[in-house]
């Protein structure tokens, strides 16, 4: 057998034995992150979102997903950072909510109020947002505003 024929056969054998590795893009990593978060695997979700962001640093959905996952893990300062970075790229309801919730959980009630007021100007059907807004108003000593927010929460 000639050398070129042997090389060709060897190449075919290598192609058969070595599995193909699919190229992964930022959308695929984002989707893996969203799926992991949907089943409560928030640490894995953050890893996947980071992989998406390493390929596309301006991927606002991945940054927003990361903020939501950090909140779910109780890592509120990191959630706030991620939400702020996402909002610098693009505004979305999830990102606004993630930012407001992180501020609320950090006890930064004045900032949480501003964030929830901003969010509820466009997202009017989020009961939890109105409940957190009511608690934030109560924490700063504004019972009238707290009652209004709680009433909206209860109605929803």
N, C-alpha and C positions, 0 to 999 in steps of 0.2 A: 504494500500500500504506500502511496506517495505521502510525503510529509503534509502537503496541503489537505489531502483527504483526511488524514489522521487528525489534523487540527480542526477541521470542520466537524468531524464526528465528536471530538472532545467538546467543542463549543455547544453542540446540540445536547450532549449529555449534561453539561453544566446548566443549560437553560431548563432542562427537565427537572434536575435535582434541586436547583436553587429557586425557592418560591419568589414570585414577584412581590415587590414592596410597593404598595400604592402610595403615591405622593399625597400628602395631607396638606390641605390649605386652611386658611383661617376660618372659613365657614364650617369646615368639617370639625375643627377643634371647638368652635363655638357650639355647634350642635351637640357634640359630646358633653360639653359643659352644661348645656341646658337640660339634656337628658339626665345627667348625674344629679343636678339640682332638683329635678322633678321627682326623683325617688329618694331625696334626702341625703345624698352623698355630696355634701357641700365642700368638703376638703378636696375631693376629686374634681368637683366642678371648678374650683379655683385653679387647680393645676391645668385643666383644659383651657380655661379662659386665658390663663397666662400664656399657654402655648399659642393660642390665637393672636394674642397681643404681641407676642414676639415676632410673628409674621406680619402683623398689621397693627402698629401702635395706635392708630387712630380708629380702631374698631370700637365704636361707642357701645354697641350692644354687648360685646364681650366685657367691656369695662363696667357697664351697668349690671350685668349678670354677676360679675365678681363682687360688686357692692352688695347686692342682695344676698349672695352666699356668705359674705363676711358677717352681715347682720344676723343671718340664721345661726352662725357659729358664735355669736356674742362678741365678735371682734369689731366693735363699733367705730373705733378710731380709724381702722383700716377701711371699713365700709364708707366712712365719711370721705376719706381720701379718694377712694375709687369713684364714689359718686361725683365728687367735685371734678375729677379728671374727665369723667364721662360727660358731665354737663358743659365742660369747656369745649367739647367736640359737638355735642348735639343734645337737645332737651327731649326727654321722654317721660311718660308718666311713671314708669318703673324707677327711673333714676331720681326723679323728684321725690318719690315716696321713700326710696332707700336713703336719700340724704336727710329728709325730715325725720325718719325713724331713727337714724344713727344719732342725730342731734338730740332727739327726745330721750333715747336710752343713755346718752352721755350726761343727761341732766342740764343741758344747755337750752333751757326752756324758752327764753326770749328768741333765740335763733330758730328753735323748733317751731315756734308759733309763726314766725315769718315764713319758714319753709312750708309749713302745712297750709297757710293762707295762700301762698303762691301755688301750691299743688292743687288745692281744692277749687281754685279759680277755673281750672280746666277739667279736673277729675272730680266730678260732683257725686259719685256713687260709691265712694270708699268709706264704709262705716268706721273701720279701724282708724283711719286718718282723723275723722271727726272726734272719735273717742280720745285719741292721743292729743289732739288739739285742745279738747276740753280739760284734760288732765294738766296740760302745759299751762293753760290759763289759770287753773286752780293753784298750781305751784307758784305762780308769780303774784297771786292775790287778786285776780280779776274774776270774781264769781259770776258776774252777769254774762261775760263773754263765755265763761266755762259752761254755764247752763244752756246758752244758745248752741254751742258746739255739741254738748251732750244730747240736746233735743234732736239735732240733725242726725247724730249717731244712732239714737233710738229709732227714729223714723226710717232709717235705712235698714 
